[in-house]
Amino acid sequence: MAKTFDLILKGGAVVNHDGEAHRDVGVTNGVIAEIGNLGAASAGETIDCRGLHVLPGVIDTQVHFR
């Protein structure tokens, strides 16, 4: 049986602590549920990320608060 997600980010260059690789990202209830080849999976929404980078949350450490 194919997995179901709320959102799938398809084919993006996923950047994490392991480096960069073209993968899919499955999201359920606002949480990343799976990263890998999700070819047979379905989702309420699918976004084609080919040619794009998928990054974790990025923090600007050079920001100056007043």
Contacts in CASP RR format, 6 or more apart in sequence:
PFRMAT RR
TARGET T0000
AUTHOR 0000-0000-0000
METHOD contacts of the structure
MODEL  1
MAKTFDLILKGGAVVNHDGEAHRDVGVTNGVIAEIGNLGAASAGETIDCR
GLHVLPGVIDTQVHFR
2 40 0 8 1.000
2 41 0 8 1.000
2 42 0 8 1.000
3 34 0 8 1.000
3 38 0 8 1.000
3 40 0 8 1.000
3 41 0 8 1.000
3 42 0 8 1.000
4 41 0 8 1.000
4 42 0 8 1.000
4 43 0 8 1.000
5 26 0 8 1.000
5 27 0 8 1.000
5 28 0 8 1.000
5 33 0 8 1.000
5 34 0 8 1.000
5 38 0 8 1.000
5 41 0 8 1.000
5 42 0 8 1.000
5 43 0 8 1.000
5 44 0 8 1.000
6 27 0 8 1.000
6 28 0 8 1.000
6 29 0 8 1.000
6 30 0 8 1.000
6 43 0 8 1.000
6 44 0 8 1.000
6 45 0 8 1.000
7 26 0 8 1.000
7 27 0 8 1.000
7 30 0 8 1.000
7 43 0 8 1.000
7 44 0 8 1.000
7 45 0 8 1.000
7 46 0 8 1.000
7 47 0 8 1.000
8 24 0 8 1.000
8 25 0 8 1.000
8 26 0 8 1.000
8 27 0 8 1.000
8 38 0 8 1.000
8 41 0 8 1.000
8 43 0 8 1.000
8 45 0 8 1.000
8 46 0 8 1.000
8 47 0 8 1.000
9 24 0 8 1.000
9 25 0 8 1.000
9 26 0 8 1.000
9 27 0 8 1.000
9 47 0 8 1.000
9 49 0 8 1.000
9 54 0 8 1.000
10 24 0 8 1.000
10 38 0 8 1.000
10 46 0 8 1.000
10 47 0 8 1.000
10 48 0 8 1.000
10 49 0 8 1.000
10 50 0 8 1.000
11 22 0 8 1.000
11 23 0 8 1.000
11 24 0 8 1.000
11 48 0 8 1.000
11 49 0 8 1.000
11 50 0 8 1.000
12 22 0 8 1.000
12 23 0 8 1.000
12 24 0 8 1.000
12 25 0 8 1.000
12 49 0 8 1.000
12 50 0 8 1.000
12 51 0 8 1.000
12 52 0 8 1.000
12 53 0 8 1.000
12 54 0 8 1.000
13 20 0 8 1.000
13 21 0 8 1.000
13 22 0 8 1.000
13 51 0 8 1.000
13 52 0 8 1.000
13 53 0 8 1.000
13 54 0 8 1.000
14 20 0 8 1.000
14 21 0 8 1.000
14 22 0 8 1.000
14 23 0 8 1.000
14 25 0 8 1.000
14 35 0 8 1.000
14 54 0 8 1.000
15 53 0 8 1.000
15 54 0 8 1.000
15 55 0 8 1.000
15 56 0 8 1.000
16 35 0 8 1.000
16 56 0 8 1.000
20 53 0 8 1.000
22 50 0 8 1.000
23 35 0 8 1.000
23 36 0 8 1.000
23 37 0 8 1.000
24 35 0 8 1.000
24 36 0 8 1.000
24 37 0 8 1.000
24 38 0 8 1.000
24 39 0 8 1.000
24 41 0 8 1.000
25 32 0 8 1.000
25 34 0 8 1.000
25 35 0 8 1.000
25 36 0 8 1.000
25 54 0 8 1.000
26 32 0 8 1.000
26 33 0 8 1.000
26 34 0 8 1.000
26 35 0 8 1.000
26 38 0 8 1.000
26 41 0 8 1.000
26 43 0 8 1.000
27 33 0 8 1.000
END
